[in-house]
Amino acid sequence: MTAPHQTRLAAEYDTADRARAIERSIRPEIDDIEGDRTTARLSRDGQRVEIIVEAADLVALRAGINTWLTLRGVAETVSGGCD
């Protein structure tokens, strides 16, 4: 999908292990959530995790951002013991 709208959701964690735990928690959702109007990519570099959300329109972008921020928040909550 080549989408006209895009945002990057980046977070830096205290340790690379915590970032890895967040990435591993989110990664399975990448292929499961994609739709006709929104896609997402996930990457990690050391302590930084980045999710790129692309969408065909602004409504889909807002929905995608909300979805990925929620998933990242849940992953952060459950991985709290990884520090």
HELIX and SHEET records of a PDB file:
HELIX    1   1 ALA A   16  ILE A   33  1                                  18    
HELIX    2   2 LEU A   58  VAL A   78  1                                  21    
HELIX    3   3 GLY A   80  CYS A   82  5                                   3    
SHEET    1   A 3 HIS A   5  GLU A  12  0                                        
SHEET    2   A 3 ARG A  48  ALA A  55 -1                                        
SHEET    3   A 3 THR A  38  ASP A  45 -1                                        
END                                                                             
